[in-house]
Amino acid sequence: MTEPRPLRVGMVGYAFMGAAHSHAWRTAPRFFDLPLAPQLTAVAGRNEEGVRAAAAKYGWESVETDWRRLIERDDIDLIDICTPGNTHAEIAIAALEAGKHVLCEKPLANSVEEAKKMTTVARAAAERGVLSMCGFSYRRTPALALAKRMVDEGRLGDIRHVRAQYLQDWLSDADAPLTWRLDKSKSGSGSLGDIGAHSIDAAQWITGQAITGVSALMETFVKERPVGGDFVGLGGHGGSDGPKGPVTVDDAALFTARFSGKHDGGTGPVGIFEATRFALGRKNAMRLELNGTKGSLAFDFEDMNSLQFYEASLEPDAGFRKIMVTEPSHPYTGNWWPTGHGLGYEHGFTHQVVDLVNAIGAGEQPSPSFADALQVQKVLAAVEASAAAESRWQNVDKEH
């Protein structure tokens, strides 16, 4: 049997997402048969001591302290971007123009303008066989992938309601330190882009319909935070008596939405979305519920190995039943453990690598494409515009 040729990966960034992506690149070929063999060739970061420690910990062969050197290297086939949003466009465009495949974390960029430029370059690169994908990893959660399959099979009928929440609480302490995620110049937005983008992408992907308009409200509860402190996980604890800096992003974002409908002129579902990092007791409650003419589906990432399903024709008086998404017939799960043995957060990133490598091996466009991510970016922009205009209805830009 011929050994698959290597896919030599260069990753930019090595913090939270860098750790998750490193695990995925290392794990995917050990549980899935892939057409290419991922190699952790090099990782780049500005802090030499930090990037060397990360390389040793996560198994990268070499390091760079300038992402440009990474792109210039002849022994790199793919650039994996795990940096703050304000750097995505420059790195991705340079990589694609240099002939490197690209995996870019979400949201794609910090503005629609940047996302459009990235999408234009990605389309041109694809014509040369250079492929790109945006990392909306929740698509690869088996229960959500099963929900997508069931909607495509018509099990819910026509969708009438989309109800999405993403609830966390790691910023509820007013003395949590001022990280880059709270700086709009680096992150683009707060809860809206950080976690709300996942809900937007999942809702559009599972329904197969685009959000066409929104009415939104955004709020920043804590206006300034300590500039230093003990950083733990995404947040930590700052000193209440030390210097503080301004928070320039939203703490919570809420909006109603209308979807396009499956056919021209059709009436699509209505939606309601909420994203917050101030929901005390909610650690990572990424929730999605769909109500259709034949049934309903409900998902909560805090119970990520199950899916709630109601099928009106079978049990009209019984309500929801629980599907344990651990069967070999379910998406991705057959490559892991025996039935009933659940998966974790990190598996979504592994499945993301699997789908990306399979697409590159087949010479096919991976999903979600930069164009898909641009659509999410347009919704984010519409939400911000509506919130800034006293929640007035804002149509989502249809230009491609």
HUWO-V350788 format. One record per pair of residues at least 4 apart in sequence whose C-alpha atoms are under 6 Angstrom apart, sorted by the first residue. I is the first residue (numbers start at 1). J is the second residue. Records with the same first field share a line. If there is no record, write none. Layout:
I = J + J
This chain:
4 = 35 + 36 + 37
5 = 36 + 37
6 = 36 + 37 + 38
7 = 36 + 37 + 38 + 39
8 = 38 + 39 + 41 + 76 + 77
9 = 39 + 40 + 41 + 76 + 78
10 = 41 + 42 + 43 + 76 + 79
11 = 43 + 79 + 80
12 = 43 + 44 + 81 + 82
13 = 18 + 45 + 82 + 83
14 = 18
15 = 19
17 = 82
18 = 22 + 82
23 = 27
24 = 28 + 349 + 350
28 = 32 + 350
35 = 361
40 = 60
41 = 60 + 61
42 = 60 + 61 + 62 + 63
43 = 63
44 = 63 + 64 + 65 + 67
45 = 51 + 65
46 = 65
54 = 58
55 = 59 + 60
71 = 95
77 = 100
78 = 100 + 101 + 102
79 = 102
80 = 102 + 103 + 104
81 = 104
82 = 105
84 = 186 + 187
85 = 109 + 110 + 187
86 = 110 + 186
88 = 92 + 109
89 = 93
95 = 100
96 = 100
101 = 130 + 131 + 132
102 = 132
103 = 132 + 133 + 134
104 = 134 + 135
105 = 134 + 135
106 = 135
108 = 373
109 = 114 + 115
110 = 188
112 = 377
115 = 374
119 = 370 + 371
125 = 130
126 = 130 + 131
133 = 366 + 368 + 369
134 = 368 + 370
137 = 348 + 349
140 = 348 + 351
141 = 348
142 = 331
143 = 307 + 325
148 = 206
150 = 155
151 = 155 + 156
156 = 292 + 294 + 295
157 = 292 + 293 + 294
158 = 292 + 293
159 = 269 + 291 + 292
160 = 269 + 291 + 292
161 = 269 + 270 + 271 + 290 + 291
162 = 271 + 289 + 290
163 = 271 + 272 + 288 + 289
164 = 273 + 287 + 288
165 = 273 + 274 + 275 + 286 + 287
166 = 275 + 285 + 286
167 = 275 + 276 + 279 + 282 + 285
168 = 277 + 279 + 282 + 283 + 284
169 = 277 + 278 + 279 + 280 + 282 + 283
170 = 277
171 = 277 + 278
172 = 278
175 = 225 + 238 + 240
176 = 235 + 236 + 237 + 238
177 = 225 + 226 + 227 + 228 + 229 + 237 + 238
178 = 225 + 226 + 227
181 = 187
182 = 247 + 249
183 = 248
184 = 188 + 189 + 248 + 249
189 = 193 + 249
190 = 194 + 249 + 250
191 = 195 + 251 + 252 + 275 + 276
192 = 196 + 253
193 = 197
196 = 275
199 = 203
201 = 205
202 = 206
204 = 208 + 209 + 210
209 = 260
210 = 259 + 260
211 = 258 + 259
212 = 258 + 259 + 260 + 395 + 396
213 = 257 + 258 + 394 + 395 + 396
214 = 256 + 257 + 393 + 394
215 = 255 + 256 + 386 + 391 + 392 + 393
216 = 254 + 255 + 383 + 386 + 387 + 391
217 = 253 + 254 + 387 + 391
218 = 252 + 253 + 387
219 = 250 + 251 + 252
220 = 250 + 251
223 = 246 + 247
224 = 245 + 246 + 247
225 = 244 + 245
226 = 238 + 243 + 244
227 = 244 + 245
228 = 238
229 = 237 + 238 + 239
230 = 236 + 237
231 = 235 + 236
232 = 236
251 = 276
252 = 275 + 276
253 = 274 + 275
254 = 273 + 274
255 = 272 + 273
256 = 271 + 272
257 = 270 + 271
258 = 270
259 = 268 + 269
260 = 268
261 = 266 + 267 + 268
285 = 300 + 301 + 302
286 = 300 + 301
287 = 299 + 300
288 = 298 + 299
289 = 297 + 298
290 = 296 + 297
291 = 296
292 = 296
294 = 312
295 = 310 + 311 + 312
296 = 309 + 310
297 = 308 + 309
298 = 308
299 = 307
305 = 325 + 342
306 = 323 + 324 + 325
307 = 322 + 323
308 = 320 + 321 + 322
309 = 320 + 321
310 = 319 + 320
312 = 316
326 = 333 + 339 + 340
327 = 339
328 = 333 + 334
337 = 341
353 = 357
356 = 366
357 = 361
359 = 363 + 364 + 366
368 = 372
379 = 396
382 = 394 + 396
386 = 391 + 392 + 394
387 = 391
